[in-house]
Amino acid sequence: MNQIVAVLGASNKKQRYSNQAIRLLGQNQHQVIPVNPAFNEIEGWECKKELQNISPPIDTLTLYMGPERLEEQLEAILALKPRRVLFNPGTESEKVQSALTHAGIPWLEDCTLVMLRNNRF
């Protein structure tokens, strides 16, 4: 099933995991919404400046920013109401995870790239 996937902390640098995820998501026919205030587009996808600029529904929100910066996005994440949230390695935040659980938004700690490569996305 093709999903609408928002990538929070998207980068235009090809070596970054977020950029690799954007490319692999696109190759797997998912609709990608990169999110980063520094860019207008990444890998041919329109880049949103912030989560508030995205219109639901979002199937998956995959995270690529450290816990401190991520916690600043908590209200926007909850308002977006994604169907699930993926915490890639290094993004784990007990505060955000607890808030998601309380809001009834499923989340998991996993790697988007590994999930895509192993047909678990």
RAZILIN-V178744 format. One record per residue. N is the residue number from 1. SS is DSSP state (A for helix, B for strand, O for the rest). PSI is psi in radians with two decimals (NA if undefined). D_CENTER is the distance of its C-alpha to the mean C-alpha in Angstrom with 2 decimals. Layout:
n | ss | psi | d_center
N | SS | PSI | D_CENTER
N | SS | PSI | D_CENTER
This chain:
n | ss | psi | d_center
1 | O | 2.24 | 17.36
2 | O | 2.40 | 15.18
3 | O | 2.82 | 11.97
4 | B | 2.05 | 10.15
5 | B | 2.12 | 6.50
6 | B | 2.35 | 4.46
7 | B | 1.75 | 3.17
8 | B | 2.12 | 4.37
9 | O | 0.48 | 7.46
10 | O | 2.55 | 8.13
11 | O | 2.63 | 11.73
12 | O | 0.02 | 14.70
13 | O | 2.08 | 16.38
14 | O | -0.48 | 16.78
15 | O | -0.27 | 17.26
16 | O | 2.49 | 13.91
17 | A | -0.63 | 11.62
18 | A | -0.67 | 8.63
19 | A | -0.73 | 11.31
20 | A | -0.69 | 12.59
21 | A | -0.74 | 9.47
22 | A | -0.82 | 9.57
23 | A | -0.78 | 13.25
24 | A | -0.64 | 13.29
25 | A | -0.80 | 11.08
26 | A | -0.73 | 13.59
27 | A | -0.47 | 16.44
28 | O | 0.32 | 15.65
29 | O | 0.38 | 16.00
30 | O | 2.63 | 12.58
31 | B | 2.16 | 11.99
32 | B | 2.37 | 9.27
33 | B | 1.66 | 8.39
34 | B | 2.55 | 7.82
35 | B | 2.01 | 8.02
36 | O | 2.19 | 10.82
37 | O | -0.24 | 14.31
38 | O | -0.20 | 16.16
39 | O | 2.64 | 15.72
40 | O | -0.50 | 16.84
41 | B | 2.64 | 15.51
42 | B | 2.19 | 13.89
43 | O | 0.60 | 15.30
44 | O | -0.07 | 16.87
45 | B | 2.41 | 13.96
46 | B | 2.26 | 14.46
47 | O | 2.21 | 12.30
48 | B | 2.52 | 11.97
49 | O | -0.59 | 13.39
50 | O | 2.86 | 11.67
51 | A | -0.57 | 9.87
52 | A | -0.30 | 13.51
53 | A | 0.03 | 13.99
54 | O | 2.36 | 11.96
55 | O | 2.18 | 14.28
56 | O | 2.84 | 13.49
57 | O | 2.66 | 13.33
58 | O | 2.18 | 9.70
59 | O | -0.83 | 9.93
60 | B | 2.35 | 6.61
61 | B | 2.01 | 3.55
62 | B | 2.33 | 2.32
63 | B | 2.31 | 4.12
64 | O | 0.90 | 6.76
65 | O | 2.65 | 9.38
66 | O | 2.76 | 12.51
67 | A | -0.66 | 13.49
68 | A | -0.86 | 15.85
69 | A | -0.58 | 13.63
70 | A | -0.71 | 10.98
71 | A | -0.49 | 14.00
72 | A | -0.35 | 14.87
73 | O | 0.02 | 11.83
74 | A | -0.85 | 12.89
75 | A | -0.71 | 14.94
76 | A | -0.65 | 12.48
77 | A | -0.82 | 9.93
78 | A | -0.69 | 13.10
79 | A | -0.56 | 14.39
80 | A | -0.52 | 11.54
81 | O | 0.98 | 12.36
82 | O | 2.71 | 9.59
83 | O | -0.44 | 11.52
84 | B | 2.78 | 9.58
85 | B | 2.30 | 7.08
86 | B | 2.14 | 6.78
87 | B | 1.81 | 8.24
88 | O | 2.77 | 8.91
89 | O | 2.27 | 12.51
90 | O | -0.09 | 13.41
91 | O | -0.04 | 10.78
92 | O | 2.34 | 12.82
93 | O | 1.98 | 14.28
94 | A | -0.66 | 17.08
95 | A | -0.84 | 17.15
96 | A | -0.76 | 13.63
97 | A | -0.73 | 14.08
98 | A | -0.75 | 17.52
99 | A | -0.70 | 16.58
100 | A | -0.80 | 14.15
101 | A | -0.80 | 17.03
102 | A | -0.60 | 19.48
103 | A | -0.07 | 17.66
104 | O | 0.41 | 17.61
105 | O | 2.04 | 13.87
106 | B | 2.53 | 13.48
107 | B | 2.77 | 11.36
108 | B | 2.69 | 11.99
109 | B | 1.99 | 12.19
110 | O | 3.09 | 11.89
111 | O | 2.10 | 11.02
112 | A | -0.78 | 9.01
113 | A | -0.80 | 11.96
114 | A | -0.73 | 14.57
115 | A | -0.78 | 13.47
116 | A | -0.76 | 13.66
117 | A | -0.44 | 16.90
118 | O | 0.27 | 18.40
119 | O | 0.70 | 17.72
120 | O | 0.12 | 15.97
121 | O | NA | 12.69
